[in-house]
Structure formats: C-alpha cells, structure tokens
Amino acid sequence: MSAEAPLSSVHTKTTPGSAPNGLGNGLFASEDIHTGEDVLKISAPFVAVLDTPRLNDTCSGCFGKRQLNVGADLHMRACTGCQVVKYCDRACQAKDWKFAHSHECRIFKGLAPRVLPNNARAILRVLLRSIKKKYSNQEVDLFIQLETHIREIRERNMAQWERISLSAKAVKMYSGIDMKEEVISAFGAKLDLNAFNLTNPLYDRIGLYLHPYAALINHSCDYNSIVGFDGDELFVKAVRPIKKNEQIFISYIDASDPHDIRRKKLSERYYFDCQCSKCFEGTTDTPEDSFLTATHDITALAVAETKAQAFMESISAPNCESTGAVRKLESAMQVLDQTSAWPITRQPYISLRDELIASLLTNGQFKKAFVQAAVRYIRVDPIVYPYDSHPIRHVHAWALVRLAIHLSQGIETNPGDGFTLERFELKFSLIIWSLLNKLINKESESCTVPSFKRMVQLAFYEVHKEFVSNGLDPSNMADEIEREWKKMEGVVSATLERK
Ligand SMILES: C[S@@+](CC[C@H](N)C(=O)[O-])C[C@H]1O[C@@H](n2cnc3c(N)ncnc32)[C@H](O)[C@@H]1O
C-alpha cells in the first residue's frame, strides 16, 4: 500500500506496518506530527449507522452536523419509503440514498414497525454495498484482513455470539442475500471488534462507525491520539507530539479507569491482554489508581465502590426520572466522600459528576449544574486529561460557557436549586469571554473537530461584539478577569467543602 494515498477517502500521515509485542499490524507516523494535527482524516466511512434511539432525533445523512452548524431546530422529515430514517433536507437524504439507503429502504419498509438493531443495520449496509461493488478492492482487502477474535467470542461470550448469529440470520432472511450465515456472522464479529463509537462534535455517542484503515490503530492506555467525528468524517488527531516512525495509539476504552478495570474491559470487550507501556508499569503513582491517603481500609473502599456503582446503574432504569437520578447520583458521590479517601478524580467519581451535570440540566437546575461544571473544569479535568489538547477538556469548557450564558440571561431556574451562587457576585460575561478566548487561543493545538471550532469562533465573535458595543475591550481587562477566576475558585472550594 502506498504511504501517500492508501485510499482516495483517506488522508494520513501514517503507514501501516507490523507492530511489536504481538500486536499484529498497526499504523506508524510517516513524519513528525504536531499536537492537534490530523494523524488521519477519512472523508467517507466504510459503514456508519445511528444507534436505534438516535434514528428519531439525528439526521441519517449528516449525522447531526447541520443541526449543530445551523444552530436551529431543523425540522427533520422521515424517509417516505421506510419511515425509519430521518433527514434535515433533500441534500442529506440524497447523500444517504446514494451511499446505501436506496438498497436498504425496501427491506426496512417490509420490516416496519420493527427496526433492525444497529449492528444488523451495519452488516446489512456492508453486504449491500459489497454486492453493488461500492467498495474498492483495497478497501475490501483491508476489511478481510481485520481481526475477528471469533474463536474467543464463541468460547468466552455465548451471549455475544448468539447476538451476532441472530443478526446474521435476520440480515440473510430479510435481504435475501445469497451468502452463508457463517460468513455474515464473521462480518458481525469484525464489526464488534473493530467499530468505533460514532460521536457528535460534542463527543456524545450517536452510533457506530467502521473504516478498515482506521481499524488498524492499536490501543494504548497511554495513547498519543484521539478519534473524533464531524458528521461522517473521521478525524484522528495527535494529543501530543508524535515522532516519525512512532506507533499511533488510541484508547479503545475509558482510559480514566483504574488499571485492573481497564485490563478487564479490554479482555472482555476486545479479547486481548493489553501490552501497553502503562499496563507494564502497573498501578504505582498513577492518578487513576491513587487514593487520598496512603493507608486505607481496602474492604470499606470496595464496599463504597460497589454501592456507588449500584446507584449509578439504577439511574438507567426506564422508570428513573431526572429528579430521582439527581438524588441517586448525589447519594453515590456521598458514599465515596464518606470513605475520606476517594479522590474526585478517581472513577467512578468522574462519571458520577458527568451524569449529575447531565441530570441537573434535564431537571432545569442550572445553578447547580454550573457549579458542578466549574468543579469539573477547574479541579477534575486537568488531572484526568493531563494534555491541554484533549477534546473533552474543550467540550467541558464549552458546557461551562453555555451554562454561564444561560445564567447571565437571568433565565429562571428550578426553585429547588438550593445553591446560593449569588453571594459570589460573579460577572458571568467576563467568565464567558475568558473561557472562549482561551479556547480560541488553543485552537490550533486542540483535538476538537472543525464544527466544534466553528461554533466556538462564532460564540466568541458575538460575545466580543457585545463588549465592544458597550465601549469595552476584555483583552485589556486582565485584572478584572483574574478576580472573576478567583471567585470561581471560591465557588469550587465552597462546593467541595460542603461534601
Ligand atoms: C482494531 S484491531 C487493531 C489492528 C490489529 N492489530 C490488526 O492487526 O488487525 C484490535 C486488535 O489488535 C490487538 N491489539 C490492539 N492493541 C493491543 C494492545 N495494547 N495489546 C495487545 N493487543 C492489542 C488485539 O488483538 C485487538 O483485538
């Protein structure tokens, strides 16, 4: 495969090669890559589908990109044929029709009101596109060579194997495709092992995505690159400088999990014992594995963790509304606090706070959400995501901006909000301006995707214009801004002291 142009839709600073330590193949930097630069950009997926709940609120043509760019509530229309997929407009519909929907529409229509699960819809797309010769020989070759771990799936996870077999049976039956079920099942296993979470530009999962070139990237808990999506475009960006010939690594799992949990997830989900440098170093001094005190009661900590996890799991129950979720998440955090040893930067605390912010927003408790988002931005993220370029840090800063804008407009919040933010007398406009200014200044090194950057630029332009129209230039207000951030520190300390 040529280093410069592996496939027409692939733009990359990598070459495939054999990876050391029994990792099979991998991708290697073909030149020095700076922080924030594209390691790999793929303009068209091999296959990408939305998760079933997202079919109703996300466009199957642009995967929500236009909704974000236009910033308006686009009124999506369902495909008149199958009524399963929805689109922003004719352009999005035409794009998806050409990509695959023209071949699957009648199958979806025949199944209505049932909808195939996401993995079956993805397998169906791959099969239909293969039959219609929509893939190049190179793409097919790469796909065929992908790891399946099919033997391990059959031996170690009967439920997964049954799901794959059932999907294969359904796809064969509904499409009428003349192919052995075992071959279709192998496609399903390839998908399970190699697909990425398709996310929107704010890094919320919306579906699954596969491209066989991107699937060559191996995992490391000490990754140097991050995957993001802008619509159906994939971006792999460098979170830190990468030297020529260095191997490209992403994290397949949540790298903020402690050592043992990371290894368990990789083994159960991807069927390998991680051979990365961080796993070899073990648990000494890593923030994910540390507690606040050197001596602690291991059993009490394990009990607290189990209790907190149970609270967290209970919020995904179908009958759990947002008020109940807030209460449960706060109880879970309290259980961890009561150990006096659990850092706010150790899982499951990090996820509990993320979930709490989301539930507070749903519940209209904006002040409390702002305070929790401030704790996350100031105290949690710099430890959990040590690279400044990490997109999650930028997305969390954006969440804080949105909440500050909301509060600065004096929009009434839920009466049960409780937190007396007023006593800190925050000047929200300066906090908003300084957060956006920081995001803009770090833009070239940020691993966020283009739509996110555009959204930030637009917001900064509007906020700055507002200051100028009042005869002010915040670029010359460094002292005032510093004072506001001291107040924000006060908000964060007061919140954490109340624990
Ligand atoms: C998506 S594929 C990556 C490409 C793969 N190396 C290949 O040759 O096709 C994932 C598989 O690569 C291997 N792998 C990736 N990262 C690894 C790691 N850190 N330690 C051990 N094996 C790894 C495992 O077999 C895993 O199931």
The ligand as an SDF file (V2000), in Angstrom:
LIG
                    3D

 27 29  0  0  0  0  0  0  0  0999 V2000
   -8.8320   -2.9650   15.9500 C   0  0  0  0  0  0  0  0  0  0  0  0
   -7.6210   -4.1810   15.9020 S   0  0  0  0  0  0  0  0  0  0  0  0
   -6.1460   -3.2840   15.6510 C   0  0  0  0  0  0  0  0  0  0  0  0
   -5.3660   -3.8310   14.4710 C   0  0  0  0  0  0  0  0  0  0  0  0
   -4.7950   -5.1880   14.7090 C   0  0  0  0  0  0  0  0  0  0  0  0
   -3.5410   -5.1040   15.4250 N   0  0  0  0  0  0  0  0  0  0  0  0
   -4.6230   -5.9580   13.4060 C   0  0  0  0  0  0  0  0  0  0  0  0
   -3.5360   -6.4460   13.1370 O   0  0  0  0  0  0  0  0  0  0  0  0
   -5.6200   -6.0640   12.6700 O   0  0  0  0  0  0  0  0  0  0  0  0
   -7.5850   -4.6640   17.5870 C   0  0  0  0  0  0  0  0  0  0  0  0
   -6.7560   -5.8650   17.8920 C   0  0  0  0  0  0  0  0  0  0  0  0
   -5.3580   -5.5500   17.8950 O   0  0  0  0  0  0  0  0  0  0  0  0
   -4.7010   -6.1670   19.0120 C   0  0  0  0  0  0  0  0  0  0  0  0
   -4.2720   -5.1040   19.9540 N   0  0  0  0  0  0  0  0  0  0  0  0
   -4.5220   -3.7920   19.8420 C   0  0  0  0  0  0  0  0  0  0  0  0
   -3.9690   -3.1080   20.8570 N   0  0  0  0  0  0  0  0  0  0  0  0
   -3.3700   -4.0000   21.6650 C   0  0  0  0  0  0  0  0  0  0  0  0
   -2.6530   -3.9080   22.9060 C   0  0  0  0  0  0  0  0  0  0  0  0
   -2.4390   -2.7340   23.5300 N   0  0  0  0  0  0  0  0  0  0  0  0
   -2.2070   -5.0460   23.4650 N   0  0  0  0  0  0  0  0  0  0  0  0
   -2.4130   -6.2400   22.8590 C   0  0  0  0  0  0  0  0  0  0  0  0
   -3.0860   -6.4030   21.6990 N   0  0  0  0  0  0  0  0  0  0  0  0
   -3.5670   -5.2900   21.0920 C   0  0  0  0  0  0  0  0  0  0  0  0
   -5.7430   -7.0680   19.6520 C   0  0  0  0  0  0  0  0  0  0  0  0
   -5.6780   -8.3260   19.0440 O   0  0  0  0  0  0  0  0  0  0  0  0
   -7.0360   -6.3900   19.2780 C   0  0  0  0  0  0  0  0  0  0  0  0
   -8.1510   -7.2350   19.2920 O   0  0  0  0  0  0  0  0  0  0  0  0
  1  2  1  0
  2  3  1  0
  2 10  1  0
  3  4  1  0
  4  5  1  0
  5  6  1  0
  5  7  1  0
  7  8  2  0
  7  9  1  0
 10 11  1  0
 11 12  1  0
 11 26  1  0
 12 13  1  0
 13 14  1  0
 13 24  1  0
 14 15  1  0
 14 23  1  0
 15 16  2  0
 16 17  1  0
 17 18  1  0
 17 23  2  0
 18 19  1  0
 18 20  2  0
 20 21  1  0
 21 22  2  0
 22 23  1  0
 24 25  1  0
 24 26  1  0
 26 27  1  0
M  CHG  2   2   1   9  -1
M  END
$$$$
